[in-house]
């Protein structure tokens, strides 16, 4: 597990600050944190009406906020010497493996994770957070503006997978014909 698990907890106080157990303090709007320091979670959704509504992430923290918080966390511990691109990539792969372990032997898992306990959902949230933290830090060390790279990649994907040609198909772009 990533070193930040259990060591970088935060709790919200009344003046919209998150106090981190590592001693740092950050400011977020009050709506972004609840009493235990986590972002509010939407209720599980099911049915056609809920699909139209859809799931959304909270607006904060931003990817830049996450990058900055992790950079501060790493700097405070003098870990930059260990957090080079290769090491971060290997750590990221390890964390993806930990996410995989949570799904192993379950068969297909439906959207919204029906039947998962609160503890299982929290374990998944922590492991996915580790993946995101390492991904953002790797992008930072490689000087990749991740939000802009995502927009460019999505534009390329629209060209490679035009909806009119691939609608309802899981084939790779090299497998369909004009």
Secondary structure in CASP SS format (residue, H / E / C, confidence):
PFRMAT SS
TARGET T0000
AUTHOR 0000-0000-0000
METHOD secondary structure of the structure
MODEL  1
X C 1.00
X C 1.00
X C 1.00
X C 1.00
X C 1.00
X C 1.00
X C 1.00
X C 1.00
X C 1.00
X E 1.00
X E 1.00
X E 1.00
X C 1.00
X C 1.00
X C 1.00
X C 1.00
X E 1.00
X E 1.00
X E 1.00
X E 1.00
X C 1.00
X C 1.00
X C 1.00
X C 1.00
X E 1.00
X E 1.00
X E 1.00
X C 1.00
X C 1.00
X H 1.00
X H 1.00
X H 1.00
X C 1.00
X C 1.00
X C 1.00
X C 1.00
X C 1.00
X C 1.00
X C 1.00
X C 1.00
X C 1.00
X C 1.00
X C 1.00
X C 1.00
X C 1.00
X C 1.00
X C 1.00
X H 1.00
X H 1.00
X H 1.00
X H 1.00
X H 1.00
X H 1.00
X C 1.00
X C 1.00
X C 1.00
X C 1.00
X C 1.00
X C 1.00
X C 1.00
X C 1.00
X C 1.00
X H 1.00
X H 1.00
X H 1.00
X H 1.00
X H 1.00
X H 1.00
X H 1.00
X H 1.00
X H 1.00
X H 1.00
X H 1.00
X H 1.00
X H 1.00
X H 1.00
X C 1.00
X C 1.00
X C 1.00
X C 1.00
X C 1.00
X C 1.00
X C 1.00
X C 1.00
X H 1.00
X H 1.00
X H 1.00
X H 1.00
X H 1.00
X H 1.00
X H 1.00
X H 1.00
X H 1.00
X H 1.00
X H 1.00
X H 1.00
X H 1.00
X H 1.00
X H 1.00
X H 1.00
X H 1.00
X H 1.00
X H 1.00
X C 1.00
X C 1.00
X C 1.00
X C 1.00
X C 1.00
X C 1.00
X C 1.00
X C 1.00
X C 1.00
X C 1.00
X C 1.00
X C 1.00
X C 1.00
X C 1.00
X H 1.00
X H 1.00
X H 1.00
X H 1.00
X H 1.00
X H 1.00
X H 1.00
X H 1.00
X H 1.00
X H 1.00
X H 1.00
X H 1.00
X H 1.00
X H 1.00
X H 1.00
X H 1.00
X H 1.00
X H 1.00
X H 1.00
X H 1.00
X H 1.00
X H 1.00
X H 1.00
X H 1.00
X C 1.00
X C 1.00
X C 1.00
X C 1.00
X H 1.00
X H 1.00
X H 1.00
X H 1.00
X H 1.00
X H 1.00
X H 1.00
X H 1.00
X H 1.00
X H 1.00
X H 1.00
X H 1.00
X H 1.00
X H 1.00
X H 1.00
X C 1.00
X C 1.00
X H 1.00
X H 1.00
X H 1.00
X H 1.00
X C 1.00
X C 1.00
X C 1.00
X C 1.00
X C 1.00
X C 1.00
X C 1.00
X C 1.00
X C 1.00
X C 1.00
X C 1.00
X C 1.00
END
